[in-house]
Amino acid sequence: MESSDAGTLLFAWRGCLFRVPDQVQPPKAGSLFFCRHLAVRPGERVLEIGAGLGLAAVLAARGGASVVATDIIPEAVEIIRANAMLNGVAVEARLGDCYAPVAGERFDLVCTNPPQMPTPPGRTRRDPVAAADNGGADGWEILDRVIRGAREHLRPGGRLVFTIFAFLGPKTALAKVEAAGLAPTIVASELQSFPRIAYERLEHIRSVDAEATVPAGVPETVERFVIQGIVPR
């Protein structure tokens, strides 16, 4: 990552170049993990919810998919369009919350690497930087909505793919996906450095860590999972 003019960073990865303005969070380990395990087939119709700077959306489009990318932050929608153009691909970027911008539409793949950091009471903020992390009291605020709405926006055989931190609970994730009518699996897992913001919220995270994934003391790492749910044919 290197500095550019006008407060914009440039991020190069997998043969692509991305502009990262101040209003949009730069890629972190979770974003790269998500993209590495996001299998997209040529000709598929793909929806990415909360696309940020468009990293996964652009890579999916390069892989031959027809991509719709959404975000609630206007600056993110603008940079998704700019990054698609910069990399010579077509991505349809839309402004809006969760499935609202794609009402009545269906896809082969719905994917998201959403804000999921458990947020203590009174710590909720709506600025773009906070919006990229805050996942509600237990971290599931956005993911629950994505999971619940997935089946009506997926074609038969379609896939929902998302990431979670271990402290949200992999067993919980599989149960939620199954309850939504999809067949759940864990696609991949990876140990990552414990996030800085998670240290700031460690006491609260321990209070919602129903599967007791956070060790005693000061944790150095956290496991991250890619979860998939498939609509029965």
C-alpha positions, 0 to 999 in steps of 0.5 A: 500500500502506498501514498497517493495525492489527495489523501488517497491510498493505492492498494495492489493485489492479484493484478488489480489496483484499488483506490482507497479514499479516507472515507472507506476502510482499507483492506484488512486480513479478513477482507483478503481471507474472504476473497481468497476463499470466494469461488466465483464461476464465469457467467454467475450473477453475484451480489456483494453486500457491503462491498466497501472499496469493491475488492471482492466485487472487482475480482469476481467481475474479473473472473467472468461474473456479472456483479452487483455491489452495494453499500450504505456509504455513498463514498463507497459506492463511488469508489466501487465504480471508480475501482471497477473502471480502473481495472477494466471491469463492469460492476453495478454499484448501488447505494442502499441497506442490505437487500433493499437495492436488489428487491425482487432480484435473484443471484447465484451467489450472495456474499459479504464480509460484513461489520461484525465487531460486537459493540458495547452499549453506548459505543454505536457510531454511524460515521463511515469508519465505525460503520465498517466495524460495528456489528451490534451488541453481539456482532450479528446485527447485519449478518442476521439480516443477510442470512434471513433474506438470502433464500428469497434472493438466491436461485436454486442451488445458489450460495450464501458466503460470509465470514465470521470471527470465532467469537460470534460462534461457528456452531451458531453460524451453521445453525442460523444458516440451516434455520434459514433453509440453506445447507451449511458448511465451513469452507475455510478457517484461518488464524489471524492477529487479534484485532486492535478494536477487539482489545478495546472491547475485550470485556464486552466480547467475552460477555457475548462469546457463547462458545467460549472461543476467547482464551483467558489472558490477553489473546494474540490471535482469533480464528476466522471462518468462511461459512457457506449456505447452499439453497436446495435444488 
